[in-house]
Amino acid sequence: MRSELHRWRLVALVGGVFSLWAAVGSPLATLDHRLLIAHMAQHLVVMTVGAPLLLVGVPAIWPSFLRRRGFGGIITHPVFCWLAGTATVIGWHVPALFEMGMRSARWHEVEDGCFFVAGLLFWWPIIQPSTSRASWPRWSIPLYLFLATLPCDALSAFLTFCGRVVYPHYLSSHRLFDISPLEDQEFAGALMWVWVTFAYLVPAAVVTIQMLSPPQRALNAEVV
């Protein structure tokens, strides 16, 4: 059992590192300056694929470090984690901050780092690595994930249906695949809408089913 657990952690670690490389280090990452849909996919991969896989694959050390200094309970609390994830997604899509990240390579790296850290924090209460001690009820996880979809749905709906280009950067960038800036923005909004719905609500459904399922011990007793 322990060797199987280590194997799955290794698979998760490799998958997380590969996801981060594909999102921010591969040649495909340069497309984010030409297409908003590529920019959106980049940060969705960082936050909803790379970050949770690394949480599964890497033993949790830094929360213990923070707890010894009195900050761990705050930083890993679900309310703080939810606010960190939501504020990062909404904040970096404010046009002024978005354009700053597009104009400056350094600020773009800061933006990527913010999404990665926010992803780690956001998924922490859900994955709950072995070195952490959950102080919140299990039923709060589906609610946590459902509430996280709401601001993302509002943002994606705005990008999809507002009828104007929100980010001037893409008006002057070299176009690819004969997609207009407005179409690109609509596709990016739709991508975020669908991606977040599956990334957040599928785990919420899994946790709900686990809570509603009878304990395995009771099932075994009935079989006997």
N, C-alpha and C positions, 0 to 999 in steps of 0.2 A: 504493500500500500504506500509506504513512504517513497520507494523508488518511483512508483507511478506518479506520485505528487511532484517529485523533483522533475520528472520528465515533462509533465504538463507545464510546470513553471518555466522550464527551459524553452519549450515551444512558445509560451506567451512572451518571454523575454525577447527571443529572436523576432517574433512577429511584431512586437512593439518597436524594437529598434529599426526594423525594416520599414515599418509604417512611417516613422518619423523621418527616416532618410528619404523615402519616396515623396513625402509631403514638402520637406524644406531643403533637402540636399541634392535631389536628383535633377536631371535636366528638365523634367516636367515641371519642377517648381518655378521655373522662369516664366511659365505661362500666366502666372497670377498677375503680372503687370499688363497683360494683353486682354485677358478675359476675366470678368468678375466671377463667372462660374468656376473657373480654375482656382481663383482666390478663395472662394467659398469652400470648395472641396478640400483645399489645403488645410484650412483651419478645422473643418469638420473631422478630417482624418486625425489631425493632431489631438483634438480634444476628446473624440469619442472612440478612437481606435488605439492610437499610440499610447496615450496616457493610461487608460484602464488596463491594457495588456502589460505595461510595465509595472503597474501596481500588483498585478497577479504574479508576474515573473520575478520581481525583486523583493527580497525580504524587507519588511518595513522597519527602518532604522530611525529616520529623521523625526517621526512623532515622539519616540521615546526621548530623543535629544531635546525636543521642544518642551516635553512635559517636565523634564528636570529643571527647566528654567521658568516654569509656570505658564507657558503659552500653549501647550499641546491641547488642553481642554477647549480652548477658544478656537484655535485654528482648525481642529478636526471636528468641531461641532457642526451638525448638519445645517444649522441656520447660516453660519459663516460660510460653509462650503457652497451652499446654494447661492448665497449672495455673491460670492466670488465668481462663480461660474456665470451667473446671469449678468453681473456688472461688466465682466470682460466681453461677453458676446455683444451686449447692447452698446457699451462704451466705444469699442473699436469700430462700430458701424456708424457712429456719429460722423457726418461728412468731414468735419474739421480734423478729427483724429485719423480718419481713414486716409485722407489726402496727405497728411503728414507722414504716415507710414509708407505711402507710395512714392513720395518725393525723396525720402532719406533711407539709405540702406541700413543705417544704424537703428533708426526708429522702426524699420521693418523687422529687424532682429528682435527688438524689444517687444513688438507686437506678437511675434511667434512665441517668444518666451512666456508672455502673459497667457496665451492660449494653452500652452503646455502646463504651466503651473496651475492655472484654473481648472484644467482637465483633471490633474492629479487630485486637487482638492474636491472637485465636484463628485468624482467617483469614489472617494474614500469612504463615506458612510455606507455606500452600497456594497463595495467589495470587502471592506473591513478586514484588512490583512491580519495575519495570525498574531502579530505583536501588539495589535490595538485591542482595546476593551470597549465594546459598544455599550453606551449608556442610554441608548434610545430604543424604543420598541420596534420590533420587526415590521409591524403594520405601517409604520411611518414611511418606509421606503417607497411603496407605490405612490403615496401622496406626494412625497418629495419629488419623484420623477414626473408625476403628472403636472405638478405646479411648475416644474422647469420647462415643460413644453409651451406654456402659455406665452411668456415673453418672446420665445423663439418663433412661435406661430404668428404673433403680432408683427414682428420684424419681417418675417418672410412674406406675409400677406401684403405688407406695405410695399416691399420691393417688387412684388409680382403685379400689383394692381394700381400702383400710384400713377402710372401713365407718363412718367417723366424720368429722365436719367438723373439719379441722385448723386453720383460721383463723377465730377468733371474729368477726372483722370482718364476715364474710358472713352470720353468723347474725342480725345486727341491721340489715343494709343493706336498702334498699328493693328488693324482688325485681322482676325483669322476666321476661316471657314465661312466667310460671307455672312456673318451674324452682325446685325446692327447693335449698337450699344443698348438700346432699350430691350431688344430681344434677349441679349446676353443677361441683362439684369433680371428679366422675368424668369429665365431659366435658372439663374442663381437662387432667386427666391423660392421657386418651386423645388429645387434640389434641397435647400435647407428645410423646407416644410416636410417633405417626405422623409429625408434622412433622420431628422430629429424625432419625428413621430415613431419610426421603427427603433432607433437607438435608445430612446427613453421608455417607450411604452411596452416594448417586448420584455425587457428586464422586469418592469413593473408587473406585467402579467405572470411571468415566471414566479416571482416572489409571492404573488397573490395565490397562485395555484399551490405552491408549497405550503403556505399557511393554512389553506382550506383542506389540504389532503390529510387524511388520518395518519397518525404516527406509524412509522414502519414497524415498530414493535407490536402495535395492536394488530396490524395486518398479519404479521407472522403468527401471532397467537390465534387469530381466527383460522388461519390455514391449518394449524395443528389441531 
